[in-house]
Amino acid sequence: MPEGKFRFINLVEPVMPILPDVAQPEKKVPFKEKMLWTSITLFIFLVCCQIPLYGIRSNKSSDPFYWMRVILASNRGTLMELGISPIVTSGMVMQLLAGSHIIEVDQGLKRDRNLFQGAQKLFGIIITVGEAVAYVASGMYGDVKDLGFVNAFLIVFQLFCAGIIVIVLDELLQKGYGLGSGISLFIATNICENIVWKCFSPTTLNTGRGTEFEGAIIALFHLLITRSDKIRALKEAFYRQNLPNLTSLISTVLVFGVVIYFQGFKVELPVKNARYRGQQGNYPIKLFYTSNIPIILQTALVSNLYFFSQVLYKRFPNNLFVNLLGVWQSIEGSSQSIPVGGLAYYVSPPTSLMDILADPFHAIFYLTFILTACALFSKTWIEVSGSSAKDVAKQLQEQQMVMKGHRDTSMYKELNRYIPTAAAFGGLCIGFLTVCADFLGAIGSGTGILLAVTIIYQYFEIFVKETADGSTLFW
C-alpha cells in the first residue's frame, strides 16, 4: 500500500496519545494473577452499579432501555447507567466497517491494529458522550430547566468517566491480565445476578392475594408455611402470575442444560503441518460457530428500536408513522411502559402462554423475526469478522497447515462445506432456543439466558485451557 495514500483510520493517529491505554504485559501473566485481576475488575463494576449519579432530580420517567438493562449490563440511576452499550456499539460498527472494506485495515500490521483499536475507543467515547447528553436532554433525570447547567454537566461528566472505566477494564482483561473480556464478564454477571435475585429476593409485595415474596424459592417456603391448603400453595408457587414462579425457574434450568448440550456439537477437520512431519491436530467447527454474536447484534437492533420508538411516541403520539414504529402504554403502578402496538410490539416476546393464545400472529411474527435475524446476522458476521471459509483457509496456509487428504487448493472448498452451514444453522438454533426460553417464561428472558450460558461456557473453556499446563487456582 503506498505510503502517501490517505486512509480514514489515519485520522485517529493524532489523538492516540491521549486515549486511555493499557500496556501489554511484558511476560505471561500467571493464572492466579489473572483470577485476581478478573475479580478486581468485577468488583469495580459491581461497585459502580451501586453508586448513584449525583445531581439527578427525578428518576421516575419512563425508561426506554428497561427491557434491555440486564443484557446491556446497566443499572438505572447509577454510574453504570450506560453499561456496555457504547463499547459494544463502537466495536460492532468498526468491525462491520472493516469487514465490508469501507475503511482499510491490515490486521497483519501492528500499527494498523493499534490504530483500529484506538478508533474503537474514540468512537466508544463519542457514543458515551452522545448517549449521556441524549439521556439528560430527554428528561430522564428531571426537566433540564430544573437540573440547571451545572447539574446537567456533572451528570454527563459522571457518565463519561464511567464509560472510560468500562473501556479500560475491558482492555485490561483482553490484553491478558485477566480472563476473557470485560464485556462478557459484565453481561454474564448482570444476568446471573438477576436470576439469583428472582429466585431468592426477600422483597415483599402485595398483589391483592396478601403479602408475597418476590423470590420464587422463598415464596415457595412462605406459601407452604402460611397456607393451610398445601396443594393450593404448591400450585400458586408454580403458576403465580406477574411474579417469578417455580415453572419459570425450572424452564431456566432446562434451557441452561439444553444450550450446554448443544455447545458440544462440532465437526473436527484433521490438519497437519506441510513442512514438519508429526505436527498434526484438528480444526474444530462448532455448531455455534459465531457464539453469541447473533444474539448481541439482534439485541442491539431491538434496543435501538425500543429507544427511538419510545422517545418518538412520547413526543408525537398521534403521528401515523410513529405509531407504525411502536405504540406504548404505561404499566399501572409503575413508571415503565410496554409496547402494545406497531413494530416494537411484534418484535417483543410474548410474556406467557395466555399471550400466545390471545394473539398468535404476534407469536408467529416474533418467532420468524428472531430466527431470520439470528441466521442472517450469523451468516453476515463471518464475512465481516474474518472468520469465513476463505479467511480460515488463508490463516491455515499462512501457518503452513494443510488438510489431510486434500490439496492446498481444495482446502477452501472443504471449509466452505461446513463454515457457512454452521454459521447459519447455529444462528437459527440460538434464535430458536431464545424463542423457546421466552415462550416457557424463563427468568431473565431468552436472550439473557442464551448470553449467560454461552459466556459461562466460554469461561469454562478458558479455565480448562489455563489449567492444562498444571496451573491451579489455590496453590
C-alpha positions as a Markdown table, in Angstrom:
| # | Residue | x | y | z |
|---|---|---|---|---|
| 1 | Met | 0.0 | 0.0 | 0.0 |
| 2 | Pro | 1.5 | 3.4 | -1.0 |
| 3 | Glu | 2.7 | 5.5 | 2.0 |
| 4 | Gly | 1.1 | 8.7 | 0.7 |
| 5 | Lys | -2.4 | 7.1 | 0.3 |
| 6 | Phe | -5.0 | 8.7 | 2.6 |
| 7 | Arg | -6.9 | 6.3 | 4.8 |
| 8 | Phe | -9.7 | 7.1 | 7.2 |
| 9 | Ile | -8.1 | 5.2 | 10.0 |
| 10 | Asn | -5.1 | 7.6 | 9.9 |
| 11 | Leu | -7.3 | 10.4 | 11.3 |
| 12 | Val | -7.1 | 8.6 | 14.7 |
| 13 | Glu | -3.3 | 8.9 | 14.9 |
| 14 | Pro | -3.1 | 12.5 | 16.3 |
| 15 | Val | -5.4 | 11.6 | 19.3 |
| 16 | Met | -3.8 | 8.2 | 20.1 |
| 17 | Pro | -1.5 | 9.6 | 22.8 |
| 18 | Ile | -4.5 | 11.0 | 24.8 |
| 19 | Leu | -6.7 | 7.9 | 24.6 |
| 20 | Pro | -6.8 | 5.6 | 27.6 |
| 21 | Asp | -4.5 | 2.7 | 27.1 |
| 22 | Val | -3.4 | -0.5 | 29.0 |
| 23 | Ala | 0.2 | -1.6 | 28.3 |
| 24 | Gln | 0.7 | -5.2 | 27.0 |
| 25 | Pro | 2.1 | -7.5 | 29.8 |
| 26 | Glu | 5.9 | -8.0 | 29.4 |
| 27 | Lys | 5.6 | -11.7 | 30.3 |
| 28 | Lys | 2.9 | -14.3 | 30.5 |
| 29 | Val | 0.6 | -13.5 | 33.5 |
| 30 | Pro | 0.2 | -16.4 | 35.9 |
| 31 | Phe | -3.3 | -18.0 | 36.2 |
| 32 | Lys | -3.7 | -16.9 | 39.9 |
| 33 | Glu | -2.8 | -13.3 | 39.0 |
| 34 | Lys | -5.3 | -13.4 | 36.1 |
| 35 | Met | -8.0 | -14.6 | 38.6 |
| 36 | Leu | -7.1 | -11.7 | 40.9 |
| 37 | Trp | -7.3 | -9.1 | 38.1 |
| 38 | Thr | -10.6 | -10.6 | 36.9 |
| 39 | Ser | -12.0 | -10.4 | 40.5 |
| 40 | Ile | -10.8 | -6.8 | 40.9 |
| 41 | Thr | -12.4 | -5.8 | 37.6 |
| 42 | Leu | -15.7 | -7.4 | 38.6 |
| 43 | Phe | -15.6 | -5.7 | 42.0 |
| 44 | Ile | -15.1 | -2.3 | 40.4 |
| 45 | Phe | -18.0 | -2.9 | 38.0 |
| 46 | Leu | -20.3 | -4.0 | 40.8 |
| 47 | Val | -19.4 | -1.0 | 43.0 |
| 48 | Cys | -20.1 | 1.3 | 40.0 |
| 49 | Cys | -23.5 | -0.4 | 39.6 |
| 50 | Gln | -24.4 | 0.8 | 43.1 |
| 51 | Ile | -23.1 | 4.4 | 43.2 |
| 52 | Pro | -26.0 | 6.7 | 42.3 |
| 53 | Leu | -25.5 | 9.6 | 39.9 |
| 54 | Tyr | -25.1 | 13.0 | 41.7 |
| 55 | Gly | -27.4 | 15.8 | 40.6 |
| 56 | Ile | -30.4 | 13.9 | 39.3 |
| 57 | Arg | -33.8 | 15.5 | 40.3 |
| 58 | Ser | -36.1 | 12.6 | 39.3 |
| 59 | Asn | -35.6 | 9.0 | 38.3 |
| 60 | Lys | -39.3 | 8.2 | 37.7 |
| 61 | Ser | -39.7 | 8.9 | 34.0 |
| 62 | Ser | -40.2 | 6.1 | 31.6 |
| 63 | Asp | -37.1 | 4.1 | 30.8 |
| 64 | Pro | -36.5 | 3.4 | 27.1 |
| 65 | Phe | -33.9 | 0.7 | 27.9 |
| 66 | Tyr | -36.0 | -1.1 | 30.6 |
| 67 | Trp | -36.2 | -4.3 | 28.6 |
| 68 | Met | -32.5 | -4.4 | 27.8 |
| 69 | Arg | -30.8 | -3.3 | 31.0 |
| 70 | Val | -29.9 | -6.8 | 32.2 |
| 71 | Ile | -28.3 | -7.7 | 28.8 |
| 72 | Leu | -26.6 | -4.3 | 28.5 |
| 73 | Ala | -25.1 | -4.7 | 32.0 |
| 74 | Ser | -26.5 | -1.3 | 33.0 |
| 75 | Asn | -28.2 | -0.1 | 36.2 |
| 76 | Arg | -30.6 | 2.8 | 36.1 |
| 77 | Gly | -29.7 | 6.0 | 38.0 |
| 78 | Thr | -26.1 | 4.8 | 38.8 |
| 79 | Leu | -22.7 | 5.3 | 37.2 |
| 80 | Met | -23.4 | 2.2 | 35.1 |
| 81 | Glu | -26.4 | 3.8 | 33.5 |
| 82 | Leu | -25.0 | 3.3 | 30.0 |
| 83 | Gly | -23.5 | -0.1 | 30.8 |
| 84 | Ile | -21.6 | -1.7 | 27.9 |
| 85 | Ser | -23.8 | -0.2 | 25.3 |
| 86 | Pro | -21.2 | 2.4 | 23.9 |
| 87 | Ile | -18.3 | 0.0 | 23.8 |
| 88 | Val | -20.4 | -2.8 | 22.2 |
| 89 | Thr | -21.9 | -0.4 | 19.6 |
| 90 | Ser | -18.5 | 1.0 | 18.7 |
| 91 | Gly | -16.9 | -2.5 | 18.4 |
| 92 | Met | -19.7 | -3.8 | 16.2 |
| 93 | Val | -19.7 | -0.7 | 13.9 |
| 94 | Met | -15.9 | -0.7 | 13.5 |
| 95 | Gln | -15.9 | -4.5 | 12.7 |
| 96 | Leu | -18.7 | -4.0 | 10.1 |
| 97 | Leu | -16.8 | -1.1 | 8.5 |
| 98 | Ala | -13.6 | -3.0 | 8.4 |
| 99 | Gly | -15.1 | -6.3 | 7.2 |
| 100 | Ser | -17.0 | -4.6 | 4.4 |
| 101 | His | -13.8 | -2.7 | 3.5 |
| 102 | Ile | -15.4 | 0.7 | 3.9 |
| 103 | Ile | -12.3 | 1.5 | 5.9 |
| 104 | Glu | -9.0 | -0.1 | 5.0 |
| 105 | Val | -7.2 | -2.0 | 7.9 |
| 106 | Asp | -4.4 | -4.6 | 7.6 |
| 107 | Gln | -4.6 | -6.6 | 10.8 |
| 108 | Gly | -1.3 | -8.1 | 9.9 |
| 109 | Leu | 0.4 | -4.8 | 10.7 |
| 110 | Lys | 0.9 | -3.8 | 14.3 |
| 111 | Arg | 0.5 | -0.1 | 13.5 |
| 112 | Asp | -2.9 | -0.8 | 11.8 |
| 113 | Arg | -4.1 | -2.9 | 14.7 |
| 114 | Asn | -3.2 | -0.2 | 17.2 |
| 115 | Leu | -5.0 | 2.5 | 15.1 |
| 116 | Phe | -8.0 | 0.2 | 14.7 |
| 117 | Gln | -8.2 | -0.3 | 18.5 |
| 118 | Gly | -7.7 | 3.4 | 19.0 |
| 119 | Ala | -10.6 | 4.2 | 16.6 |
| 120 | Gln | -12.8 | 1.8 | 18.5 |
| 121 | Lys | -12.0 | 3.5 | 21.8 |
| 122 | Leu | -12.5 | 7.0 | 20.3 |
| 123 | Phe | -15.8 | 6.0 | 18.7 |
| 124 | Gly | -16.9 | 4.4 | 22.1 |
| 125 | Ile | -16.1 | 7.7 | 23.9 |
| 126 | Ile | -18.0 | 9.7 | 21.4 |
| 127 | Ile | -21.0 | 7.4 | 21.7 |
| 128 | Thr | -20.8 | 7.6 | 25.5 |
| 129 | Val | -20.9 | 11.4 | 25.4 |
| 130 | Gly | -23.7 | 11.4 | 22.8 |
| 131 | Glu | -25.9 | 8.9 | 24.9 |
| 132 | Ala | -25.2 | 10.9 | 28.1 |
| 133 | Val | -26.3 | 14.2 | 26.5 |
| 134 | Ala | -29.4 | 12.5 | 25.0 |
| 135 | Tyr | -30.3 | 11.0 | 28.4 |
| 136 | Val | -30.1 | 14.4 | 30.1 |
| 137 | Ala | -31.8 | 16.3 | 27.3 |
| 138 | Ser | -34.7 | 13.8 | 27.1 |
| 139 | Gly | -35.6 | 14.5 | 30.7 |
| 140 | Met | -34.7 | 11.1 | 32.2 |
| 141 | Tyr | -33.2 | 12.7 | 35.3 |
| 142 | Gly | -35.7 | 15.5 | 35.5 |
| 143 | Asp | -36.5 | 18.6 | 33.5 |
| 144 | Val | -33.4 | 20.2 | 32.1 |
| 145 | Lys | -34.6 | 23.6 | 33.4 |
| 146 | Asp | -34.9 | 22.2 | 36.9 |
| 147 | Leu | -31.5 | 20.5 | 36.7 |
| 148 | Gly | -29.6 | 23.6 | 35.7 |
| 149 | Phe | -26.4 | 23.7 | 33.6 |
| 150 | Val | -24.1 | 22.7 | 36.4 |
| 151 | Asn | -26.0 | 19.5 | 37.4 |
| 152 | Ala | -26.6 | 18.6 | 33.7 |
| 153 | Phe | -22.9 | 18.9 | 33.0 |
| 154 | Leu | -22.0 | 16.9 | 36.2 |
| 155 | Ile | -24.3 | 14.0 | 35.1 |
| 156 | Val | -22.8 | 13.9 | 31.6 |
| 157 | Phe | -19.3 | 14.1 | 33.1 |
| 158 | Gln | -20.0 | 11.2 | 35.6 |
| 159 | Leu | -21.4 | 9.0 | 32.7 |
| 160 | Phe | -18.3 | 9.9 | 30.6 |
| 161 | Cys | -15.9 | 8.9 | 33.4 |
| 162 | Ala | -17.9 | 5.6 | 33.9 |
| 163 | Gly | -17.6 | 4.9 | 30.1 |
| 164 | Ile | -13.8 | 5.4 | 30.3 |
| 165 | Ile | -13.7 | 3.0 | 33.3 |
| 166 | Val | -15.6 | 0.3 | 31.3 |
| 167 | Ile | -13.3 | 0.7 | 28.3 |
| 168 | Val | -10.2 | 0.4 | 30.5 |
| 169 | Leu | -11.5 | -2.6 | 32.4 |
| 170 | Asp | -12.4 | -4.4 | 29.2 |
| 171 | Glu | -9.0 | -3.7 | 27.7 |
| 172 | Leu | -7.3 | -4.8 | 30.9 |
| 173 | Leu | -8.8 | -8.3 | 30.6 |
| 174 | Gln | -8.5 | -8.6 | 26.8 |
| 175 | Lys | -4.7 | -7.8 | 26.9 |
| 176 | Gly | -4.1 | -10.9 | 29.0 |
| 177 | Tyr | -4.1 | -9.5 | 32.6 |
| 178 | Gly | -7.4 | -11.3 | 33.2 |
| 179 | Leu | -9.7 | -14.0 | 31.8 |
| 180 | Gly | -11.9 | -13.4 | 28.8 |
| 181 | Ser | -13.2 | -9.8 | 28.2 |
| 182 | Gly | -14.8 | -7.2 | 30.4 |
| 183 | Ile | -17.9 | -7.1 | 28.1 |
| 184 | Ser | -18.6 | -10.8 | 28.5 |
| 185 | Leu | -17.9 | -10.8 | 32.3 |
| 186 | Phe | -20.2 | -7.8 | 32.9 |
| 187 | Ile | -23.1 | -9.3 | 30.8 |
| 188 | Ala | -22.9 | -12.7 | 32.5 |
| 189 | Thr | -22.6 | -11.2 | 36.0 |
| 190 | Asn | -25.6 | -8.9 | 35.4 |
| 191 | Ile | -27.8 | -11.8 | 34.0 |
| 192 | Cys | -26.8 | -14.3 | 36.7 |
| 193 | Glu | -27.4 | -11.6 | 39.4 |
| 194 | Asn | -30.9 | -11.0 | 38.1 |
| 195 | Ile | -31.7 | -14.8 | 38.0 |
| 196 | Val | -30.4 | -15.3 | 41.6 |
| 197 | Trp | -32.4 | -12.2 | 42.8 |
| 198 | Lys | -35.6 | -13.6 | 41.1 |
| 199 | Cys | -35.0 | -16.8 | 43.0 |
| 200 | Phe | -34.1 | -15.6 | 46.4 |
| 201 | Ser | -35.4 | -12.0 | 46.6 |
| 202 | Pro | -36.7 | -11.2 | 50.2 |
| 203 | Thr | -38.6 | -8.2 | 48.8 |
| 204 | Thr | -42.3 | -8.4 | 49.8 |
| 205 | Leu | -45.2 | -7.3 | 47.5 |
| 206 | Asn | -48.9 | -7.1 | 47.9 |
| 207 | Thr | -50.7 | -8.2 | 44.7 |
| 208 | Gly | -54.2 | -8.5 | 46.1 |
| 209 | Arg | -53.6 | -12.0 | 47.4 |
| 210 | Gly | -51.9 | -11.0 | 50.6 |
| 211 | Thr | -48.2 | -10.3 | 51.2 |
| 212 | Glu | -45.9 | -12.3 | 48.9 |
| 213 | Phe | -42.1 | -12.6 | 48.5 |
| 214 | Glu | -40.7 | -11.7 | 45.1 |
| 215 | Gly | -38.1 | -14.6 | 45.1 |
| 216 | Ala | -39.6 | -17.8 | 43.6 |
| 217 | Ile | -37.9 | -20.2 | 46.1 |
| 218 | Ile | -38.5 | -18.0 | 49.2 |
| 219 | Ala | -42.1 | -17.6 | 48.0 |
| 220 | Leu | -42.5 | -21.5 | 47.9 |
| 221 | Phe | -41.5 | -21.9 | 51.5 |
| 222 | His | -43.5 | -18.9 | 52.6 |
| 223 | Leu | -46.7 | -20.2 | 50.9 |
| 224 | Leu | -46.2 | -23.7 | 52.3 |
| 225 | Ile | -45.8 | -22.4 | 55.8 |
| 226 | Thr | -48.6 | -19.8 | 55.8 |
| 227 | Arg | -51.3 | -21.5 | 53.7 |
| 228 | Ser | -53.4 | -24.3 | 55.3 |
| 229 | Asp | -54.2 | -25.8 | 51.8 |
| 230 | Lys | -50.7 | -27.1 | 50.8 |
| 231 | Ile | -51.8 | -28.3 | 47.4 |
| 232 | Arg | -53.2 | -24.9 | 46.5 |
| 233 | Ala | -50.0 | -23.3 | 47.9 |
| 234 | Leu | -47.9 | -25.5 | 45.6 |
| 235 | Lys | -50.0 | -24.6 | 42.6 |
| 236 | Glu | -49.6 | -20.9 | 43.4 |
| 237 | Ala | -45.8 | -21.3 | 43.9 |
| 238 | Phe | -45.6 | -23.0 | 40.4 |
| 239 | Tyr | -48.0 | -20.8 | 38.5 |
| 240 | Arg | -48.5 | -17.4 | 40.2 |
| 241 | Gln | -48.8 | -14.5 | 37.7 |
| 242 | Asn | -46.6 | -11.3 | 37.4 |
| 243 | Leu | -44.0 | -12.7 | 39.8 |
| 244 | Pro | -41.2 | -15.2 | 39.4 |
| 245 | Asn | -42.6 | -18.8 | 39.9 |
| 246 | Leu | -41.1 | -22.3 | 40.1 |
| 247 | Thr | -42.2 | -23.1 | 36.5 |
| 248 | Ser | -40.0 | -20.1 | 35.3 |
| 249 | Leu | -37.1 | -21.4 | 37.4 |
| 250 | Ile | -37.4 | -25.0 | 36.0 |
| 251 | Ser | -37.6 | -23.6 | 32.5 |
| 252 | Thr | -34.5 | -21.6 | 33.1 |
| 253 | Val | -32.5 | -24.6 | 34.3 |
| 254 | Leu | -33.9 | -26.7 | 31.4 |
| 255 | Val | -32.7 | -24.0 | 28.8 |
| 256 | Phe | -29.3 | -23.9 | 30.6 |
| 257 | Gly | -28.9 | -27.6 | 30.2 |
| 258 | Val | -30.0 | -27.7 | 26.5 |
| 259 | Val | -27.7 | -24.9 | 25.5 |
| 260 | Ile | -24.7 | -26.5 | 27.2 |
| 261 | Tyr | -25.6 | -29.8 | 25.5 |
| 262 | Phe | -25.6 | -28.1 | 22.1 |
| 263 | Gln | -22.3 | -26.4 | 22.8 |
| 264 | Gly | -20.6 | -29.8 | 22.4 |
| 265 | Phe | -21.8 | -30.3 | 18.8 |
| 266 | Lys | -18.8 | -29.7 | 16.4 |
| 267 | Val | -17.1 | -31.1 | 13.4 |
| 268 | Glu | -13.3 | -31.6 | 13.6 |
| 269 | Leu | -11.3 | -31.4 | 10.4 |
| 270 | Pro | -7.8 | -33.1 | 10.6 |
| 271 | Val | -4.9 | -30.8 | 9.7 |
| 272 | Lys | -1.1 | -31.3 | 9.6 |
| 273 | Asn | 2.0 | -29.1 | 9.1 |
| 274 | Ala | 3.2 | -29.1 | 5.5 |
| 275 | Arg | 6.9 | -28.6 | 6.5 |
| 276 | Tyr | 7.3 | -30.6 | 9.7 |
| 277 | Arg | 6.2 | -34.2 | 9.9 |
| 278 | Gly | 4.4 | -35.3 | 13.0 |
| 279 | Gln | 2.8 | -31.9 | 13.7 |
| 280 | Gln | -0.9 | -32.5 | 13.3 |
| 281 | Gly | -4.2 | -31.7 | 15.0 |
| 282 | Asn | -7.8 | -30.9 | 14.4 |
| 283 | Tyr | -9.6 | -27.7 | 13.4 |
| 284 | Pro | -12.9 | -27.6 | 15.2 |
| 285 | Ile | -16.0 | -26.1 | 13.6 |
| 286 | Lys | -18.7 | -25.7 | 16.3 |
| 287 | Leu | -22.4 | -25.7 | 15.7 |
| 288 | Phe | -22.5 | -22.3 | 17.5 |
| 289 | Tyr | -19.7 | -21.1 | 15.2 |
| 290 | Thr | -20.4 | -17.4 | 15.8 |
| 291 | Ser | -21.1 | -18.0 | 19.5 |
| 292 | Asn | -23.4 | -15.3 | 21.0 |
| 293 | Ile | -22.8 | -12.7 | 18.3 |
| 294 | Pro | -26.2 | -13.2 | 16.6 |
| 295 | Ile | -28.0 | -12.6 | 19.9 |
| 296 | Ile | -25.8 | -9.5 | 20.7 |
| 297 | Leu | -26.5 | -8.0 | 17.3 |
| 298 | Gln | -30.2 | -8.7 | 17.5 |
| 299 | Thr | -30.4 | -7.2 | 21.0 |
| 300 | Ala | -28.6 | -4.1 | 19.8 |
| 301 | Leu | -31.0 | -3.7 | 16.9 |
| 302 | Val | -34.1 | -4.2 | 19.1 |
| 303 | Ser | -32.8 | -2.0 | 21.9 |
| 304 | Asn | -32.3 | 0.9 | 19.5 |
| 305 | Leu | -35.7 | 0.4 | 18.0 |
| 306 | Tyr | -37.3 | 0.5 | 21.5 |
| 307 | Phe | -35.3 | 3.6 | 22.4 |
| 308 | Phe | -36.2 | 5.7 | 19.3 |
| 309 | Ser | -39.8 | 4.3 | 19.2 |
| 310 | Gln | -40.5 | 5.2 | 22.9 |
| 311 | Val | -38.9 | 8.7 | 22.6 |
| 312 | Leu | -40.8 | 9.5 | 19.4 |
| 313 | Tyr | -44.1 | 8.2 | 20.8 |
| 314 | Lys | -43.7 | 10.4 | 23.8 |
| 315 | Arg | -43.3 | 13.4 | 21.6 |
| 316 | Phe | -45.7 | 12.5 | 18.7 |
| 317 | Pro | -48.3 | 10.1 | 20.0 |
| 318 | Asn | -50.8 | 10.8 | 17.2 |
| 319 | Asn | -48.3 | 10.5 | 14.3 |
| 320 | Leu | -49.1 | 7.6 | 11.9 |
| 321 | Phe | -45.5 | 6.7 | 11.1 |
| 322 | Val | -44.5 | 6.9 | 14.8 |
| 323 | Asn | -47.5 | 4.6 | 15.7 |
| 324 | Leu | -46.3 | 2.1 | 13.0 |
| 325 | Leu | -42.9 | 2.1 | 14.7 |
| 326 | Gly | -44.5 | 1.4 | 18.1 |
| 327 | Val | -47.4 | 2.3 | 20.4 |
| 328 | Trp | -46.5 | 2.4 | 24.1 |
| 329 | Gln | -48.6 | 2.1 | 27.3 |
| 330 | Ser | -47.7 | 2.8 | 30.9 |
| 331 | Ile | -47.8 | -0.1 | 33.3 |
| 332 | Glu | -50.3 | 0.5 | 36.1 |
| 333 | Gly | -48.4 | 1.4 | 39.4 |
| 334 | Ser | -45.1 | 1.8 | 37.6 |
| 335 | Ser | -43.2 | 4.4 | 35.6 |
| 336 | Gln | -42.3 | 1.8 | 32.9 |
| 337 | Ser | -44.0 | 1.5 | 29.5 |
| 338 | Ile | -44.7 | -1.6 | 27.4 |
| 339 | Pro | -45.2 | -1.8 | 23.6 |
| 340 | Val | -48.8 | -2.6 | 22.8 |
| 341 | Gly | -48.8 | -1.9 | 19.0 |
| 342 | Gly | -46.6 | -1.3 | 16.0 |
| 343 | Leu | -43.3 | -2.9 | 15.1 |
| 344 | Ala | -41.9 | -2.6 | 18.7 |
| 345 | Tyr | -44.8 | -4.8 | 19.9 |
| 346 | Tyr | -44.3 | -7.5 | 17.4 |
| 347 | Val | -40.5 | -7.9 | 17.9 |
| 348 | Ser | -41.1 | -8.1 | 21.7 |
| 349 | Pro | -41.6 | -11.6 | 23.2 |
| 350 | Pro | -45.0 | -12.8 | 24.4 |
| 351 | Thr | -44.8 | -12.9 | 28.2 |
| 352 | Ser | -47.0 | -16.0 | 28.8 |
| 353 | Leu | -48.8 | -18.9 | 27.1 |
| 354 | Met | -52.0 | -16.9 | 27.5 |
| 355 | Asp | -50.5 | -14.0 | 25.5 |
| 356 | Ile | -49.6 | -16.5 | 22.7 |
| 357 | Leu | -53.2 | -17.9 | 22.6 |
| 358 | Ala | -54.6 | -14.4 | 22.7 |
| 359 | Asp | -52.5 | -13.1 | 19.8 |
| 360 | Pro | -51.0 | -16.0 | 17.8 |
| 361 | Phe | -49.9 | -13.7 | 15.0 |
| 362 | His | -47.7 | -11.8 | 17.5 |
| 363 | Ala | -46.0 | -15.1 | 18.5 |
| 364 | Ile | -45.5 | -16.2 | 14.9 |
| 365 | Phe | -44.1 | -12.8 | 13.8 |
| 366 | Tyr | -41.7 | -12.8 | 16.8 |
| 367 | Leu | -40.6 | -16.4 | 16.1 |
| 368 | Thr | -40.0 | -15.6 | 12.4 |
| 369 | Phe | -38.2 | -12.3 | 13.2 |
| 370 | Ile | -35.8 | -13.9 | 15.8 |
| 371 | Leu | -35.0 | -16.9 | 13.6 |
| 372 | Thr | -34.4 | -14.8 | 10.5 |
| 373 | Ala | -32.4 | -12.1 | 12.3 |
| 374 | Cys | -30.1 | -14.6 | 14.1 |
| 375 | Ala | -29.4 | -16.6 | 11.0 |
| 376 | Leu | -28.7 | -13.5 | 8.8 |
| 377 | Phe | -26.6 | -11.8 | 11.5 |
| 378 | Ser | -24.6 | -15.0 | 12.0 |
| 379 | Lys | -24.0 | -15.5 | 8.2 |
| 380 | Thr | -23.1 | -11.9 | 7.8 |
| 381 | Trp | -20.8 | -11.8 | 10.8 |
| 382 | Ile | -18.4 | -14.5 | 9.5 |
| 383 | Glu | -17.9 | -12.4 | 6.3 |
| 384 | Val | -17.1 | -9.1 | 8.1 |
| 385 | Ser | -15.2 | -10.5 | 11.1 |
| 386 | Gly | -12.5 | -12.5 | 9.3 |
| 387 | Ser | -13.9 | -16.0 | 10.2 |
| 388 | Ser | -15.3 | -17.0 | 6.8 |
| 389 | Ala | -14.1 | -20.2 | 5.0 |
| 390 | Lys | -11.8 | -18.0 | 2.8 |
| 391 | Asp | -10.3 | -16.3 | 5.8 |
| 392 | Val | -9.8 | -19.5 | 7.7 |
| 393 | Ala | -8.1 | -21.2 | 4.7 |
| 394 | Lys | -5.8 | -18.2 | 4.3 |
| 395 | Gln | -4.9 | -18.3 | 8.1 |
| 396 | Leu | -4.1 | -22.1 | 7.9 |
| 397 | Gln | -2.0 | -21.6 | 4.7 |
| 398 | Glu | 0.0 | -18.8 | 6.5 |
| 399 | Gln | 0.7 | -21.2 | 9.3 |
| 400 | Gln | 1.7 | -23.8 | 6.7 |
| 401 | Met | -1.1 | -26.2 | 7.7 |
| 402 | Val | -2.8 | -28.4 | 5.2 |
| 403 | Met | -5.9 | -30.6 | 5.4 |
| 404 | Lys | -5.3 | -34.3 | 5.4 |
| 405 | Gly | -6.3 | -36.0 | 2.2 |
| 406 | His | -6.8 | -32.6 | 0.4 |
| 407 | Arg | -4.7 | -30.4 | -1.8 |
| 408 | Asp | -4.0 | -26.8 | -0.8 |
| 409 | Thr | -6.4 | -25.5 | -3.5 |
| 410 | Ser | -9.2 | -27.7 | -2.2 |
| 411 | Met | -8.9 | -26.5 | 1.5 |
| 412 | Tyr | -11.2 | -23.6 | 0.9 |
| 413 | Lys | -13.9 | -25.8 | -0.7 |
| 414 | Glu | -13.8 | -28.2 | 2.2 |
| 415 | Leu | -14.1 | -25.4 | 4.8 |
| 416 | Asn | -16.8 | -23.8 | 2.7 |
| 417 | Arg | -18.9 | -27.0 | 3.1 |
| 418 | Tyr | -19.1 | -26.6 | 6.9 |
| 419 | Ile | -18.5 | -23.0 | 8.0 |
| 420 | Pro | -21.4 | -21.2 | 6.3 |
| 421 | Thr | -23.8 | -24.0 | 7.2 |
| 422 | Ala | -22.6 | -24.0 | 10.9 |
| 423 | Ala | -22.9 | -20.2 | 11.0 |
| 424 | Ala | -26.5 | -20.1 | 9.5 |
| 425 | Phe | -27.8 | -23.2 | 11.3 |
| 426 | Gly | -26.1 | -22.3 | 14.5 |
| 427 | Gly | -27.6 | -18.8 | 14.4 |
| 428 | Leu | -31.0 | -20.4 | 13.7 |
| 429 | Cys | -30.6 | -22.8 | 16.7 |
| 430 | Ile | -29.6 | -19.9 | 19.0 |
| 431 | Gly | -32.7 | -18.0 | 17.8 |
| 432 | Phe | -35.0 | -21.0 | 18.3 |
| 433 | Leu | -33.6 | -21.6 | 21.8 |
| 434 | Thr | -34.2 | -17.9 | 22.6 |
| 435 | Val | -37.8 | -18.1 | 21.5 |
| 436 | Cys | -38.4 | -21.4 | 23.5 |
| 437 | Ala | -37.0 | -19.7 | 26.6 |
| 438 | Asp | -39.2 | -16.7 | 26.1 |
| 439 | Phe | -42.3 | -18.9 | 25.4 |
| 440 | Leu | -41.6 | -21.0 | 28.5 |
| 441 | Gly | -41.3 | -17.8 | 30.6 |
| 442 | Ala | -37.7 | -18.5 | 31.7 |
| 443 | Ile | -36.3 | -16.0 | 34.2 |
| 444 | Gly | -34.2 | -13.2 | 32.7 |
| 445 | Ser | -35.6 | -13.5 | 29.1 |
| 446 | Gly | -34.5 | -16.0 | 26.5 |
| 447 | Thr | -31.8 | -13.6 | 25.1 |
| 448 | Gly | -30.3 | -13.1 | 28.5 |
| 449 | Ile | -30.1 | -16.8 | 29.3 |
| 450 | Leu | -28.5 | -17.6 | 25.9 |
| 451 | Leu | -25.9 | -14.9 | 26.5 |
| 452 | Ala | -25.2 | -16.1 | 30.1 |
| 453 | Val | -24.8 | -19.7 | 29.1 |
| 454 | Thr | -22.6 | -19.1 | 26.1 |
| 455 | Ile | -20.4 | -16.7 | 28.1 |
| 456 | Ile | -20.1 | -19.1 | 31.1 |
| 457 | Tyr | -19.2 | -21.9 | 28.8 |
| 458 | Gln | -16.5 | -19.7 | 27.2 |
| 459 | Tyr | -15.1 | -19.0 | 30.6 |
| 460 | Phe | -15.2 | -22.8 | 31.4 |
| 461 | Glu | -13.1 | -23.4 | 28.2 |
| 462 | Ile | -10.7 | -20.6 | 29.2 |
| 463 | Phe | -10.4 | -22.1 | 32.7 |
| 464 | Val | -9.6 | -25.6 | 31.2 |
| 465 | Lys | -7.1 | -24.2 | 28.8 |
| 466 | Glu | -5.4 | -22.1 | 31.5 |
| 467 | Thr | -5.1 | -25.1 | 33.9 |
| 468 | Ala | -4.0 | -27.5 | 31.3 |
| 469 | Asp | -0.3 | -26.6 | 31.9 |
| 470 | Gly | -0.6 | -27.6 | 35.6 |
| 471 | Ser | -1.6 | -24.2 | 37.0 |
| 472 | Thr | -4.1 | -24.3 | 39.8 |
| 473 | Leu | -6.3 | -21.8 | 41.5 |
| 474 | Phe | -5.3 | -22.5 | 45.1 |
| 475 | Trp | -1.7 | -23.5 | 45.0 |
